[in-house]
């Protein structure tokens, strides 16, 4: 059982005093998960989705949130789901899965290396004429880089997102700085919006900002300021369900995250020529 002292359900793998290799596969809730135990950090990836589910630099609170219970089949809620080759609903195929195929399929681990500064991993998914690669660098900070290319004979449309669930003390005690003046669209109120000052998400938030770059996630209770960088995306998305229930997630669990996502190609779908690549990056580091 998960004890109340754990701030993340996957911390259970790192409570034993036995020596553990840097990279080790385990089976958990019917998924293959890769445990990473390095002097600089601890982390967990799922083979399904190539999904980073847990990341925690040594001596710090966890940076990512994950639901304690996963569905028997389907997407895992938490960590950093890779939404690809579309995010949100498919623009024309209503029965296709929300946020695309990538988070539902098993990825191939191409490479995993370590040095004194941390670990690097390379995941790949091939689907029809498409290839998507995810590179992760984890240590005292985290960086995820998503690259897409296709070899179809015609230009193809797509969109993608790195849908990060950031672990926080309580949604009532956090604020986002760095969006002051950013324009966007409020999907809850279905109207254009412009942010003034800091953004607090208690009560629910689903806003797509025309913003790329750094912002700061301020957590008063944990006295932590996390810098999140969505530098090469066209949009920064901020989401929290508020009091609305989430399937498979207890109400108390939902108070422990806020989503700040890097995304491109939502309302203006991207077009890739044959052989052309598209890139998306999500970085984070601790300010204090």
ZAKERO-191050 format. One line per 8 residues: their letters; for each residue x, z, y of C-alpha. Coordinates in steps of 0.25 Angstrom, whole numbers, plus 5000, padded with zeros to 4 digits. Layout:
residues N
a> X:Z:Y; ...
This chain:
residues 288
xxxxxxxx> 5000:5000:5000; 5004:4998:5014; 5007:5011:5021; 5003:5014:5035; 5017:5015:5040; 5020:5000:5038; 5018:4992:5050; 5017:4979:5042
xxxxxxxx> 5012:4977:5028; 5024:4970:5023; 5034:4981:5027; 5030:4986:5013; 5041:4977:5008; 5052:4984:5016; 5049:4999:5013; 5057:5000:5001
xxxxxxxx> 5071:5005:5002; 5077:4995:4991; 5086:4984:4995; 5079:4971:4998; 5085:4957:4999; 5083:4950:5012; 5073:4940:5006; 5064:4944:4995
xxxxxxxx> 5051:4938:4990; 5039:4947:4986; 5025:4944:4982; 5015:4951:4991; 5000:4949:4992; 5001:4936:4984; 5011:4930:4993; 5026:4928:4992
xxxxxxxx> 5033:4935:5003; 5047:4935:5007; 5053:4949:5011; 5064:4949:5021; 5073:4961:5023; 5084:4960:5032; 5092:4970:5041; 5086:4964:5053
xxxxxxxx> 5071:4963:5049; 5061:4963:5038; 5051:4952:5036; 5041:4945:5026; 5038:4931:5024; 5026:4925:5016; 5029:4912:5008; 5015:4908:5011
xxxxxxxx> 5015:4903:5025; 5030:4905:5027; 5024:4917:5035; 5032:4928:5041; 5024:4941:5038; 5032:4952:5042; 5044:4954:5052; 5051:4967:5056
xxxxxxxx> 5065:4968:5062; 5071:4981:5058; 5067:4993:5065; 5055:4987:5072; 5040:4986:5070; 5035:4974:5062; 5034:4961:5071; 5023:4954:5063
xxxxxxxx> 5010:4958:5057; 5004:4955:5044; 4990:4958:5037; 4992:4968:5026; 4982:4961:5016; 4984:4946:5014; 4973:4936:5008; 4975:4932:4994
xxxxxxxx> 4976:4918:4999; 4977:4912:5013; 4985:4916:5025; 4992:4929:5027; 4989:4935:5041; 5001:4940:5048; 5015:4938:5051; 5018:4924:5057
xxxxxxxx> 5009:4913:5050; 5013:4899:5052; 5001:4891:5057; 5004:4877:5053; 5001:4865:5053; 4990:4870:5062; 4986:4884:5068; 4972:4888:5070
xxxxxxxx> 4961:4879:5064; 4964:4865:5060; 4959:4856:5071; 4951:4847:5061; 4951:4853:5047; 4942:4865:5048; 4944:4870:5033; 4959:4869:5034
xxxxxxxx> 4966:4883:5036; 4967:4890:5049; 4982:4889:5054; 4986:4879:5044; 4992:4878:5030; 5006:4884:5032; 5002:4899:5031; 4994:4896:5018
xxxxxxxx> 5006:4889:5011; 5019:4894:5004; 5031:4890:5012; 5045:4888:5006; 5056:4897:5011; 5068:4887:5013; 5078:4897:5018; 5081:4911:5021
xxxxxxxx> 5093:4917:5027; 5099:4930:5033; 5110:4935:5042; 5113:4947:5050; 5102:4943:5060; 5091:4941:5051; 5084:4931:5042; 5080:4916:5043
xxxxxxxx> 5070:4909:5034; 5065:4895:5033; 5051:4892:5027; 5045:4878:5025; 5031:4872:5022; 5029:4858:5019; 5015:4852:5019; 5012:4838:5017
xxxxxxxx> 5021:4830:5028; 5023:4843:5036; 5034:4853:5035; 5035:4866:5042; 5047:4876:5043; 5047:4890:5047; 5061:4897:5051; 5061:4912:5053
xxxxxxxx> 5072:4920:5059; 5070:4935:5057; 5079:4947:5062; 5077:4955:5074; 5068:4944:5079; 5060:4933:5073; 5059:4918:5075; 5050:4909:5067
xxxxxxxx> 5051:4893:5069; 5041:4884:5064; 5045:4869:5062; 5035:4858:5058; 5037:4843:5055; 5029:4833:5048; 5033:4819:5041; 5019:4813:5042
xxxxxxxx> 5019:4798:5047; 5009:4802:5058; 5010:4813:5069; 5003:4826:5065; 4996:4836:5072; 4998:4851:5070; 4999:4865:5076; 5007:4877:5072
xxxxxxxx> 5008:4892:5075; 5016:4904:5071; 5005:4915:5071; 5012:4928:5072; 5006:4941:5070; 5014:4951:5078; 5014:4966:5073; 5010:4976:5083
xxxxxxxx> 5007:4990:5084; 4993:4988:5089; 4986:4976:5096; 4981:4986:5107; 4995:4990:5111; 5002:4976:5112; 5003:4965:5123; 5009:4952:5125
xxxxxxxx> 5018:4948:5137; 5022:4935:5141; 5009:4927:5141; 5006:4930:5156; 5000:4917:5162; 4999:4910:5149; 4987:4901:5147; 4980:4898:5134
xxxxxxxx> 4967:4899:5127; 4959:4911:5123; 4953:4908:5109; 4944:4920:5109; 4938:4917:5122; 4939:4902:5121; 4945:4900:5135; 4958:4897:5142
xxxxxxxx> 4966:4910:5145; 4978:4914:5154; 4986:4926:5150; 4988:4937:5161; 4998:4947:5159; 5000:4953:5145; 4991:4950:5134; 4984:4961:5125
xxxxxxxx> 4977:4956:5113; 4968:4968:5109; 4954:4964:5107; 4958:4950:5102; 4966:4938:5107; 4967:4923:5103; 4974:4916:5114; 4983:4903:5114
xxxxxxxx> 4992:4903:5125; 5000:4891:5131; 5013:4899:5130; 5026:4898:5123; 5037:4908:5124; 5039:4923:5124; 5030:4934:5125; 5031:4949:5122
xxxxxxxx> 5022:4957:5112; 5022:4971:5118; 5019:4982:5109; 5017:4996:5116; 5016:5004:5104; 5028:4999:5096; 5035:4998:5110; 5039:4984:5106
xxxxxxxx> 5040:4971:5113; 5041:4958:5105; 5045:4945:5111; 5037:4933:5104; 5042:4919:5107; 5033:4907:5105; 5043:4898:5112; 5040:4884:5107
xxxxxxxx> 5025:4885:5104; 5014:4879:5113; 5005:4892:5112; 5006:4907:5110; 4994:4912:5103; 4990:4927:5104; 4980:4932:5094; 4973:4945:5089
xxxxxxxx> 4960:4946:5083; 4956:4959:5090; 4945:4966:5083; 4941:4954:5075; 4943:4956:5060; 4954:4948:5053; 4952:4944:5038; 4961:4953:5030
xxxxxxxx> 4966:4961:5041; 4962:4975:5044; 4958:4979:5058; 4969:4988:5060; 4979:4978:5055; 4975:4968:5066; 4978:4978:5077; 4993:4976:5072
xxxxxxxx> 4996:4962:5076; 4995:4952:5087; 4997:4937:5085; 5006:4929:5095; 5008:4915:5090; 5017:4903:5093; 5008:4890:5091; 5008:4876:5095
xxxxxxxx> 4998:4865:5093; 4985:4872:5094; 4976:4865:5104; 4986:4854:5106; 4990:4850:5092; 5004:4846:5090; 5008:4832:5085; 5020:4830:5077
xxxxxxxx> 5026:4816:5074; 5032:4813:5060; 5045:4821:5059; 5042:4829:5072; 5044:4844:5072; 5036:4855:5078; 5042:4869:5080; 5036:4883:5083
xxxxxxxx> 5044:4896:5085; 5040:4911:5086; 5050:4921:5089; 5050:4936:5092; 5060:4947:5096; 5059:4961:5100; 5060:4964:5115; 5060:4980:5113
